[in-house]
């Protein structure tokens, strides 16, 4: 285990500890480091309106992305857990976005959602011509109200295949005898789904909640490429703000403080989720 431990210490543990020290300093990578105590944290929580805004944006991302990815992943997994001809190809098509380069996907979405010449706008114009409704396409990428929804759609489309694959693994571990017993007792399809399938895949759901919640809090590439965090920071995420402060503004201490605040929020939520899972996660005995 020594090579792995050495690599972990050199590239993870030591940088993390250094970032903790930097969060109590003021440093721009050029001038000498100046110790400022908790000033960075105090400024972020009381005076930095942009930080409070991007924290709200990130929370909205978590609320928009995590439940939809879980629901769609479960629905797709149940649908693709059947004995259908060519089922492997259906699974492959849905999983393909997961391994697709995020920059290429975001550029495609920019063209797709563009109000002036995007495919989605073309569909809306055609519907308006046919129905006679005076409906204008929404400006997904340049609207403060819709930009976060555009980022959420991109993220869900790219990552729902991962949820589907994990749920498929969980579904294939459900004993068929439970479904047979439910049929004998007169349970219908919906009753079997709600009283057998969902409880039996609850450990999988718990795992996905943890993984996807962490991923949503750490969202960076999707808003960075799709909207650049705009307009007016309406789609800016916390990790993007860390990047801006560190590498655009030269505020390494402030960037480290933001990173540690993000870590504390994620850690607290994970502890709460771990405590709550005792009430709804059912493990096979």
Beta strands, then each sheet from edge to edge (+ up, - down):
strand 1: 25-26
strand 2: 34-35
sheet 1: 1+ 2-
end
